């Protein structure tokens, strides 16, 4: 599933508002090893907008895979 984290946060906030605590986190940089920063951000933006336009999970994932190279895809 793609955008599941955003969907989960959105549904939780409807019932229980919460604050984001300013803390540093470490995330994987694997996407950036084969794609530049701009390409990753553009892919994220396009899929994010498609999510709000109501596109299916299949369409979101297909588009994301087309926009980014990743060996696991």
VOVOBA-691742 format. One record per atom (N, C-alpha, C): residue in one letter; atom name; x, y, z; residue number from 1. Coordinates in nm, 4 decimals, decimal comma, always signed. Layout:
BEGIN
<pt code="A" site="CA" u="X" v="Y" w="Z" pos="NUM"/>
...
***
This chain:
BEGIN
<pt code="X" site="N" u="+0,0855" v="-0,1182" w="+0,0000" pos="1"/>
<pt code="X" site="CA" u="+0,0000" v="+0,0000" w="+0,0000" pos="1"/>
<pt code="X" site="C" u="+0,0896" v="+0,1238" w="+0,0000" pos="1"/>
<pt code="X" site="N" u="+0,0457" v="+0,2243" w="-0,0695" pos="2"/>
<pt code="X" site="CA" u="+0,1202" v="+0,3497" w="-0,0772" pos="2"/>
<pt code="X" site="C" u="+0,0361" v="+0,4596" w="-0,0124" pos="2"/>
<pt code="X" site="N" u="+0,0988" v="+0,5526" w="+0,0551" pos="3"/>
<pt code="X" site="CA" u="+0,0333" v="+0,6624" w="+0,1281" pos="3"/>
<pt code="X" site="C" u="-0,0402" v="+0,6118" w="+0,2533" pos="3"/>
<pt code="X" site="N" u="-0,0088" v="+0,4895" w="+0,2989" pos="4"/>
<pt code="X" site="CA" u="-0,0791" v="+0,4354" w="+0,4146" pos="4"/>
<pt code="X" site="C" u="-0,0493" v="+0,5129" w="+0,5416" pos="4"/>
<pt code="X" site="N" u="+0,0730" v="+0,5652" w="+0,5524" pos="5"/>
<pt code="X" site="CA" u="+0,1069" v="+0,6414" w="+0,6720" pos="5"/>
<pt code="X" site="C" u="+0,0267" v="+0,7712" w="+0,6793" pos="5"/>
<pt code="X" site="N" u="+0,0129" v="+0,8388" w="+0,5670" pos="6"/>
<pt code="X" site="CA" u="-0,0644" v="+0,9629" w="+0,5648" pos="6"/>
<pt code="X" site="C" u="-0,2118" v="+0,9345" w="+0,5919" pos="6"/>
<pt code="X" site="N" u="-0,2642" v="+0,8302" w="+0,5309" pos="7"/>
<pt code="X" site="CA" u="-0,4046" v="+0,7926" w="+0,5507" pos="7"/>
<pt code="X" site="C" u="-0,4315" v="+0,7614" w="+0,6981" pos="7"/>
<pt code="X" site="N" u="-0,3411" v="+0,6883" w="+0,7613" pos="8"/>
<pt code="X" site="CA" u="-0,3569" v="+0,6534" w="+0,9022" pos="8"/>
<pt code="X" site="C" u="-0,3564" v="+0,7781" w="+0,9902" pos="8"/>
<pt code="X" site="N" u="-0,2594" v="+0,8653" w="+0,9698" pos="9"/>
<pt code="X" site="CA" u="-0,2515" v="+0,9889" w="+1,0488" pos="9"/>
<pt code="X" site="C" u="-0,3762" v="+1,0747" w="+1,0297" pos="9"/>
<pt code="X" site="N" u="-0,4229" v="+1,0846" w="+0,9058" pos="10"/>
<pt code="X" site="CA" u="-0,5417" v="+1,1645" w="+0,8765" pos="10"/>
<pt code="X" site="C" u="-0,6643" v="+1,1115" w="+0,9511" pos="10"/>
<pt code="X" site="N" u="-0,6818" v="+0,9789" w="+0,9523" pos="11"/>
<pt code="X" site="CA" u="-0,7972" v="+0,9199" w="+1,0214" pos="11"/>
<pt code="X" site="C" u="-0,7861" v="+0,9322" w="+1,1735" pos="11"/>
<pt code="X" site="N" u="-0,6669" v="+0,9174" w="+1,2271" pos="12"/>
<pt code="X" site="CA" u="-0,6488" v="+0,9307" w="+1,3716" pos="12"/>
<pt code="X" site="C" u="-0,6774" v="+1,0742" w="+1,4151" pos="12"/>
<pt code="X" site="N" u="-0,6271" v="+1,1714" w="+1,3382" pos="13"/>
<pt code="X" site="CA" u="-0,6469" v="+1,3123" w="+1,3756" pos="13"/>
<pt code="X" site="C" u="-0,7938" v="+1,3525" w="+1,3752" pos="13"/>
<pt code="X" site="N" u="-0,8759" v="+1,2868" w="+1,2973" pos="14"/>
<pt code="X" site="CA" u="-1,0189" v="+1,3200" w="+1,2964" pos="14"/>
<pt code="X" site="C" u="-1,0823" v="+1,2908" w="+1,4317" pos="14"/>
<pt code="X" site="N" u="-1,0326" v="+1,1904" w="+1,5021" pos="15"/>
<pt code="X" site="CA" u="-1,0910" v="+1,1537" w="+1,6309" pos="15"/>
<pt code="X" site="C" u="-1,0090" v="+1,2022" w="+1,7502" pos="15"/>
<pt code="X" site="N" u="-0,8781" v="+1,2099" w="+1,7330" pos="16"/>
<pt code="X" site="CA" u="-0,7905" v="+1,2457" w="+1,8431" pos="16"/>
<pt code="X" site="C" u="-0,6799" v="+1,3384" w="+1,7949" pos="16"/>
<pt code="X" site="N" u="-0,7038" v="+1,4689" w="+1,7975" pos="17"/>
<pt code="X" site="CA" u="-0,5985" v="+1,5619" w="+1,7535" pos="17"/>
<pt code="X" site="C" u="-0,4705" v="+1,5420" w="+1,8357" pos="17"/>
<pt code="X" site="N" u="-0,3590" v="+1,5583" w="+1,7698" pos="18"/>
<pt code="X" site="CA" u="-0,2322" v="+1,5443" w="+1,8402" pos="18"/>
<pt code="X" site="C" u="-0,1316" v="+1,6456" w="+1,7888" pos="18"/>
<pt code="X" site="N" u="-0,0246" v="+1,6622" w="+1,8664" pos="19"/>
<pt code="X" site="CA" u="+0,0812" v="+1,7551" w="+1,8284" pos="19"/>
<pt code="X" site="C" u="+0,2013" v="+1,6754" w="+1,7807" pos="19"/>
<pt code="X" site="N" u="+0,2748" v="+1,7355" w="+1,6907" pos="20"/>
<pt code="X" site="CA" u="+0,3990" v="+1,6751" w="+1,6456" pos="20"/>
<pt code="X" site="C" u="+0,5103" v="+1,7265" w="+1,7367" pos="20"/>
<pt code="X" site="N" u="+0,5829" v="+1,6362" w="+1,7951" pos="21"/>
<pt code="X" site="CA" u="+0,6922" v="+1,6716" w="+1,8852" pos="21"/>
<pt code="X" site="C" u="+0,8180" v="+1,6899" w="+1,8012" pos="21"/>
<pt code="X" site="N" u="+0,8829" v="+1,8041" w="+1,8117" pos="22"/>
<pt code="X" site="CA" u="+1,0028" v="+1,8277" w="+1,7300" pos="22"/>
<pt code="X" site="C" u="+1,1202" v="+1,7405" w="+1,7749" pos="22"/>
<pt code="X" site="N" u="+1,1429" v="+1,6352" w="+1,7041" pos="23"/>
<pt code="X" site="CA" u="+1,2535" v="+1,5444" w="+1,7314" pos="23"/>
<pt code="X" site="C" u="+1,3180" v="+1,5064" w="+1,5985" pos="23"/>
<pt code="X" site="N" u="+1,4444" v="+1,4738" w="+1,6037" pos="24"/>
<pt code="X" site="CA" u="+1,5129" v="+1,4274" w="+1,4843" pos="24"/>
<pt code="X" site="C" u="+1,4832" v="+1,2789" w="+1,4628" pos="24"/>
<pt code="X" site="N" u="+1,4714" v="+1,2393" w="+1,3375" pos="25"/>
<pt code="X" site="CA" u="+1,4524" v="+1,0984" w="+1,3041" pos="25"/>
<pt code="X" site="C" u="+1,5520" v="+1,0606" w="+1,1954" pos="25"/>
<pt code="X" site="N" u="+1,5831" v="+0,9346" w="+1,1911" pos="26"/>
<pt code="X" site="CA" u="+1,6704" v="+0,8833" w="+1,0871" pos="26"/>
<pt code="X" site="C" u="+1,5854" v="+0,7993" w="+0,9934" pos="26"/>
<pt code="X" site="N" u="+1,5959" v="+0,8262" w="+0,8649" pos="27"/>
<pt code="X" site="CA" u="+1,5192" v="+0,7518" w="+0,7653" pos="27"/>
<pt code="X" site="C" u="+1,6145" v="+0,6937" w="+0,6624" pos="27"/>
<pt code="X" site="N" u="+1,5658" v="+0,5981" w="+0,5890" pos="28"/>
<pt code="X" site="CA" u="+1,6476" v="+0,5338" w="+0,4866" pos="28"/>
<pt code="X" site="C" u="+1,6709" v="+0,6288" w="+0,3693" pos="28"/>
<pt code="X" site="N" u="+1,7913" v="+0,6251" w="+0,3164" pos="29"/>
<pt code="X" site="CA" u="+1,8267" v="+0,7081" w="+0,2006" pos="29"/>
<pt code="X" site="C" u="+1,8335" v="+0,6253" w="+0,0728" pos="29"/>
<pt code="X" site="N" u="+1,7783" v="+0,5051" w="+0,0745" pos="30"/>
<pt code="X" site="CA" u="+1,7887" v="+0,4167" w="-0,0416" pos="30"/>
<pt code="X" site="C" u="+1,7324" v="+0,4780" w="-0,1694" pos="30"/>
<pt code="X" site="N" u="+1,6201" v="+0,5486" w="-0,1575" pos="31"/>
<pt code="X" site="CA" u="+1,5614" v="+0,6101" w="-0,2775" pos="31"/>
<pt code="X" site="C" u="+1,6588" v="+0,7079" w="-0,3421" pos="31"/>
<pt code="X" site="N" u="+1,7370" v="+0,7752" w="-0,2587" pos="32"/>
<pt code="X" site="CA" u="+1,8267" v="+0,8787" w="-0,3085" pos="32"/>
<pt code="X" site="C" u="+1,9555" v="+0,8214" w="-0,3680" pos="32"/>
<pt code="X" site="N" u="+1,9838" v="+0,6950" w="-0,3427" pos="33"/>
<pt code="X" site="CA" u="+2,1042" v="+0,6339" w="-0,3986" pos="33"/>
<pt code="X" site="C" u="+2,0965" v="+0,6211" w="-0,5501" pos="33"/>
<pt code="X" site="N" u="+1,9764" v="+0,6051" w="-0,6027" pos="34"/>
<pt code="X" site="CA" u="+1,9577" v="+0,5860" w="-0,7471" pos="34"/>
<pt code="X" site="C" u="+1,8801" v="+0,6997" w="-0,8129" pos="34"/>
<pt code="X" site="N" u="+1,8302" v="+0,7920" w="-0,7347" pos="35"/>
<pt code="X" site="CA" u="+1,7510" v="+0,9045" w="-0,7842" pos="35"/>
<pt code="X" site="C" u="+1,7995" v="+1,0308" w="-0,7142" pos="35"/>
<pt code="X" site="N" u="+1,8003" v="+1,1407" w="-0,7839" pos="36"/>
<pt code="X" site="CA" u="+1,8430" v="+1,2638" w="-0,7178" pos="36"/>
<pt code="X" site="C" u="+1,7303" v="+1,3200" w="-0,6299" pos="36"/>
<pt code="X" site="N" u="+1,7657" v="+1,4158" w="-0,5464" pos="37"/>
<pt code="X" site="CA" u="+1,6715" v="+1,4743" w="-0,4509" pos="37"/>
<pt code="X" site="C" u="+1,5475" v="+1,5301" w="-0,5203" pos="37"/>
<pt code="X" site="N" u="+1,5677" v="+1,6050" w="-0,6283" pos="38"/>
<pt code="X" site="CA" u="+1,4553" v="+1,6660" w="-0,6988" pos="38"/>
<pt code="X" site="C" u="+1,3602" v="+1,5606" w="-0,7556" pos="38"/>
<pt code="X" site="N" u="+1,4150" v="+1,4548" w="-0,8112" pos="39"/>
<pt code="X" site="CA" u="+1,3321" v="+1,3479" w="-0,8680" pos="39"/>
<pt code="X" site="C" u="+1,2459" v="+1,2815" w="-0,7598" pos="39"/>
<pt code="X" site="N" u="+1,3037" v="+1,2555" w="-0,6446" pos="40"/>
<pt code="X" site="CA" u="+1,2288" v="+1,1929" w="-0,5343" pos="40"/>
<pt code="X" site="C" u="+1,1182" v="+1,2861" w="-0,4863" pos="40"/>
<pt code="X" site="N" u="+1,1502" v="+1,4141" w="-0,4693" pos="41"/>
<pt code="X" site="CA" u="+1,0505" v="+1,5101" w="-0,4224" pos="41"/>
<pt code="X" site="C" u="+0,9372" v="+1,5270" w="-0,5238" pos="41"/>
<pt code="X" site="N" u="+0,9714" v="+1,5296" w="-0,6509" pos="42"/>
<pt code="X" site="CA" u="+0,8701" v="+1,5406" w="-0,7564" pos="42"/>
<pt code="X" site="C" u="+0,7790" v="+1,4183" w="-0,7572" pos="42"/>
<pt code="X" site="N" u="+0,8370" v="+1,2998" w="-0,7456" pos="43"/>
<pt code="X" site="CA" u="+0,7569" v="+1,1771" w="-0,7413" pos="43"/>
<pt code="X" site="C" u="+0,6638" v="+1,1788" w="-0,6206" pos="43"/>
<pt code="X" site="N" u="+0,7157" v="+1,2198" w="-0,5047" pos="44"/>
<pt code="X" site="CA" u="+0,6323" v="+1,2270" w="-0,3842" pos="44"/>
<pt code="X" site="C" u="+0,5169" v="+1,3259" w="-0,4035" pos="44"/>
<pt code="X" site="N" u="+0,5452" v="+1,4409" w="-0,4631" pos="45"/>
<pt code="X" site="CA" u="+0,4419" v="+1,5415" w="-0,4851" pos="45"/>
<pt code="X" site="C" u="+0,3336" v="+1,4897" w="-0,5807" pos="45"/>
<pt code="X" site="N" u="+0,3751" v="+1,4281" w="-0,6897" pos="46"/>
<pt code="X" site="CA" u="+0,2784" v="+1,3776" w="-0,7873" pos="46"/>
<pt code="X" site="C" u="+0,1883" v="+1,2712" w="-0,7248" pos="46"/>
<pt code="X" site="N" u="+0,2471" v="+1,1767" w="-0,6537" pos="47"/>
<pt code="X" site="CA" u="+0,1671" v="+1,0707" w="-0,5912" pos="47"/>
<pt code="X" site="C" u="+0,0784" v="+1,1278" w="-0,4807" pos="47"/>
<pt code="X" site="N" u="+0,1288" v="+1,2252" w="-0,4066" pos="48"/>
<pt code="X" site="CA" u="+0,0495" v="+1,2908" w="-0,3027" pos="48"/>
<pt code="X" site="C" u="-0,0745" v="+1,3565" w="-0,3634" pos="48"/>
<pt code="X" site="N" u="-0,0581" v="+1,4270" w="-0,4744" pos="49"/>
<pt code="X" site="CA" u="-0,1715" v="+1,4918" w="-0,5405" pos="49"/>
<pt code="X" site="C" u="-0,2689" v="+1,3880" w="-0,5964" pos="49"/>
<pt code="X" site="N" u="-0,2160" v="+1,2814" w="-0,6546" pos="50"/>
<pt code="X" site="CA" u="-0,3024" v="+1,1752" w="-0,7065" pos="50"/>
<pt code="X" site="C" u="-0,3858" v="+1,1127" w="-0,5952" pos="50"/>
<pt code="X" site="N" u="-0,3260" v="+1,0985" w="-0,4772" pos="51"/>
<pt code="X" site="CA" u="-0,3975" v="+1,0449" w="-0,3606" pos="51"/>
<pt code="X" site="C" u="-0,5180" v="+1,1328" w="-0,3283" pos="51"/>
<pt code="X" site="N" u="-0,4977" v="+1,2649" w="-0,3262" pos="52"/>
<pt code="X" site="CA" u="-0,6074" v="+1,3564" w="-0,2968" pos="52"/>
<pt code="X" site="C" u="-0,7111" v="+1,3614" w="-0,4080" pos="52"/>
<pt code="X" site="N" u="-0,6714" v="+1,3318" w="-0,5289" pos="53"/>
<pt code="X" site="CA" u="-0,7666" v="+1,3274" w="-0,6400" pos="53"/>
<pt code="X" site="C" u="-0,8451" v="+1,1966" w="-0,6416" pos="53"/>
<pt code="X" site="N" u="-0,8121" v="+1,1040" w="-0,5499" pos="54"/>
<pt code="X" site="CA" u="-0,8886" v="+0,9807" w="-0,5369" pos="54"/>
<pt code="X" site="C" u="-0,8424" v="+0,8674" w="-0,6254" pos="54"/>
<pt code="X" site="N" u="-0,7215" v="+0,8718" w="-0,6747" pos="55"/>
<pt code="X" site="CA" u="-0,6706" v="+0,7638" w="-0,7598" pos="55"/>
<pt code="X" site="C" u="-0,6572" v="+0,6352" w="-0,6787" pos="55"/>
<pt code="X" site="N" u="-0,6665" v="+0,5233" w="-0,7475" pos="56"/>
<pt code="X" site="CA" u="-0,6588" v="+0,3929" w="-0,6821" pos="56"/>
<pt code="X" site="C" u="-0,5169" v="+0,3638" w="-0,6344" pos="56"/>
<pt code="X" site="N" u="-0,5056" v="+0,2709" w="-0,5404" pos="57"/>
<pt code="X" site="CA" u="-0,3757" v="+0,2279" w="-0,4919" pos="57"/>
<pt code="X" site="C" u="-0,2894" v="+0,1738" w="-0,6062" pos="57"/>
<pt code="X" site="N" u="-0,3521" v="+0,1005" w="-0,6967" pos="58"/>
<pt code="X" site="CA" u="-0,2789" v="+0,0439" w="-0,8096" pos="58"/>
<pt code="X" site="C" u="-0,2177" v="+0,1542" w="-0,8964" pos="58"/>
<pt code="X" site="N" u="-0,2954" v="+0,2594" w="-0,9232" pos="59"/>
<pt code="X" site="CA" u="-0,2479" v="+0,3713" w="-1,0050" pos="59"/>
<pt code="X" site="C" u="-0,1365" v="+0,4479" w="-0,9329" pos="59"/>
<pt code="X" site="N" u="-0,1520" v="+0,4695" w="-0,8011" pos="60"/>
<pt code="X" site="CA" u="-0,0494" v="+0,5385" w="-0,7237" pos="60"/>
<pt code="X" site="C" u="+0,0824" v="+0,4622" w="-0,7286" pos="60"/>
<pt code="X" site="N" u="+0,0767" v="+0,3324" w="-0,7049" pos="61"/>
<pt code="X" site="CA" u="+0,1974" v="+0,2509" w="-0,7026" pos="61"/>
<pt code="X" site="C" u="+0,2619" v="+0,2425" w="-0,8406" pos="61"/>
<pt code="X" site="N" u="+0,1815" v="+0,2258" w="-0,9440" pos="62"/>
<pt code="X" site="CA" u="+0,2343" v="+0,2184" w="-1,0804" pos="62"/>
<pt code="X" site="C" u="+0,3065" v="+0,3488" w="-1,1171" pos="62"/>
<pt code="X" site="N" u="+0,2456" v="+0,4607" w="-1,0838" pos="63"/>
<pt code="X" site="CA" u="+0,3058" v="+0,5909" w="-1,1139" pos="63"/>
<pt code="X" site="C" u="+0,4350" v="+0,6099" w="-1,0364" pos="63"/>
<pt code="X" site="N" u="+0,4340" v="+0,5755" w="-0,9075" pos="64"/>
<pt code="X" site="CA" u="+0,5528" v="+0,5902" w="-0,8236" pos="64"/>
<pt code="X" site="C" u="+0,6680" v="+0,5066" w="-0,8790" pos="64"/>
<pt code="X" site="N" u="+0,6379" v="+0,3851" w="-0,9193" pos="65"/>
<pt code="X" site="CA" u="+0,7407" v="+0,2974" w="-0,9754" pos="65"/>
<pt code="X" site="C" u="+0,7934" v="+0,3495" w="-1,1085" pos="65"/>
<pt code="X" site="N" u="+0,7088" v="+0,4137" w="-1,1868" pos="66"/>
<pt code="X" site="CA" u="+0,7524" v="+0,4701" w="-1,3141" pos="66"/>
<pt code="X" site="C" u="+0,8416" v="+0,5924" w="-1,2943" pos="66"/>
<pt code="X" site="N" u="+0,8172" v="+0,6673" w="-1,1885" pos="67"/>
<pt code="X" site="CA" u="+0,8911" v="+0,7909" w="-1,1655" pos="67"/>
<pt code="X" site="C" u="+1,0270" v="+0,7700" w="-1,0987" pos="67"/>
<pt code="X" site="N" u="+1,0399" v="+0,6623" w="-1,0209" pos="68"/>
<pt code="X" site="CA" u="+1,1634" v="+0,6388" w="-0,9469" pos="68"/>
<pt code="X" site="C" u="+1,2246" v="+0,5051" w="-0,9827" pos="68"/>
<pt code="X" site="N" u="+1,3562" v="+0,5012" w="-0,9841" pos="69"/>
<pt code="X" site="CA" u="+1,4244" v="+0,3733" w="-0,9988" pos="69"/>
<pt code="X" site="C" u="+1,4611" v="+0,3240" w="-0,8601" pos="69"/>
<pt code="X" site="N" u="+1,4308" v="+0,1977" w="-0,8346" pos="70"/>
<pt code="X" site="CA" u="+1,4725" v="+0,1339" w="-0,7121" pos="70"/>
<pt code="X" site="C" u="+1,4903" v="-0,0140" w="-0,7431" pos="70"/>
<pt code="X" site="N" u="+1,6024" v="-0,0726" w="-0,7037" pos="71"/>
<pt code="X" site="CA" u="+1,6284" v="-0,2138" w="-0,7359" pos="71"/>
<pt code="X" site="C" u="+1,5212" v="-0,3106" w="-0,6855" pos="71"/>
<pt code="X" site="N" u="+1,4513" v="-0,2754" w="-0,5777" pos="72"/>
<pt code="X" site="CA" u="+1,3480" v="-0,3645" w="-0,5236" pos="72"/>
<pt code="X" site="C" u="+1,2179" v="-0,3573" w="-0,6034" pos="72"/>
<pt code="X" site="N" u="+1,2027" v="-0,2563" w="-0,6860" pos="73"/>
<pt code="X" site="CA" u="+1,0809" v="-0,2448" w="-0,7681" pos="73"/>
<pt code="X" site="C" u="+1,0950" v="-0,3442" w="-0,8791" pos="73"/>
***
